[in-house]
């Protein structure tokens, strides 16, 4: 650790070649809740598909 980084806690940087960029902080866009507090895999798969990833484009879908 160094004092040079004392003001960047929790930040995300994108580093490539000769460029370093500060990335905007991620913000929640959608959320799902399980009232019982316990998720099972089937319920999570359905809710993720129907709510969290509903409008997300998959550039490389699974092949059959």
C-alpha positions in Angstrom: 0.0 0.0 0.0 1.1 3.5 -0.6 -0.1 7.0 0.4 -0.2 7.9 -3.3 -3.6 6.0 -3.4 -5.2 7.3 -0.3 -7.9 9.1 -2.2 -9.0 6.4 -4.6 -10.5 3.7 -2.4 -13.3 1.9 -4.1 -12.6 3.3 -7.6 -12.5 1.3 -10.9 -9.8 2.0 -13.5 -9.6 0.8 -17.1 -6.0 0.4 -18.1 -4.8 -0.5 -21.6 -1.8 0.6 -23.6 -0.9 4.2 -22.7 -4.3 5.0 -21.4 -5.7 4.9 -17.8 -9.4 5.9 -17.4 -11.6 6.3 -14.3 -14.7 4.3 -14.9 -18.1 5.5 -13.7 -19.3 3.8 -10.6 -21.7 0.9 -11.3 -25.3 1.4 -10.2 -27.9 -1.2 -9.7 -30.3 -1.3 -12.7 -32.6 -4.1 -11.7 -33.1 -6.2 -8.6 -34.9 -9.4 -7.6 -36.0 -10.3 -4.1 -36.8 -13.6 -2.4 -39.1 -12.9 0.6 -38.1 -16.1 2.4 -34.5 -15.0 2.2 -33.4 -18.3 0.6 -33.0 -18.7 -3.1 -33.2 -22.1 -4.8 -31.4 -22.6 -8.1 -34.6 -23.0 -10.2 -36.3 -19.9 -8.8 -33.1 -17.9 -9.3 -32.7 -19.1 -12.9 -36.3 -18.1 -13.7 -36.1 -14.7 -12.0 -32.7 -13.9 -13.6 -34.0 -14.8 -17.0 -37.4 -13.0 -16.6 -36.1 -9.9 -14.8 -32.4 -9.3 -14.6 -31.2 -10.4 -18.0 -34.5 -9.9 -19.9 -33.4 -7.1 -22.2 -29.6 -7.9 -22.4 -28.2 -8.8 -25.8 -26.0 -11.9 -25.8 -23.4 -11.5 -28.5 -22.3 -15.1 -28.2 -25.3 -17.3 -27.3 -24.7 -21.0 -26.5 -24.6 -23.2 -29.6 -26.9 -26.3 -29.8 
